[in-house]
Amino acid sequence: MSFRLVLIAIIAFVAYTFGAKAGHGRYKQIAGYAGSFWNDPQVKKARKSAKKNVATARKAAIKKAKKASR
């Protein structure tokens, strides 16, 4: 192996190691924000409403498809 290749591999390893350590903290921070957003009462209410709307639209689409196939 050439010296350049070994040097590049060592630099890449060091950069990856330091980046992974720094990235883990940021990951925890983002995961915390996402968790607090997902569990927010207003978001829970919006998800429940969206599920209800999807179920209603699905039923209407099935009914319309059955009428169209006749």
Contacts in CASP RR format, 6 or more apart in sequence:
PFRMAT RR
TARGET T0000
AUTHOR 0000-0000-0000
METHOD contacts of the structure
MODEL  1
MSFRLVLIAIIAFVAYTFGAKAGHGRYKQIAGYAGSFWNDPQVKKARKSA
KKNVATARKAAIKKAKKASR
37 43 0 8 1.000
END
